[in-house]
């Protein structure tokens, strides 16, 4: 049984486009994109900003989520990122209470 975190992420590229991907090691994967060794789409589009991260217990769940996000329009992805940011802000603010 593999004991990895299965991560779905969205990068914001320097040209203001989004790239959605899957990995078990986000730090290493982002470094690969930065070095031009990641996906063909991201080559020459750096530097990148990680704007969305979700973790899943299985690869299957993560791959389904990645596929679902890739089906969204740019506007849909931007909304997803905004919603996740609101969730994080709410969580951080409620911790202070």
HUTA-V83551 format. One record per run of one state. SS is the DSSP state (a for helix, b for strand, c for the rest). FROM is the first residue (numbers start at 1). TO is the last residue. If there is no record, write none. Layout:
ss from to
SS FROM TO
SS FROM TO
This chain:
ss from to
c 1 5
b 6 12
c 13 17
b 18 23
c 24 25
a 26 34
c 35 39
a 40 42
c 43 48
b 49 56
c 57 58
a 59 70
c 71 73
a 74 96
c 97 97
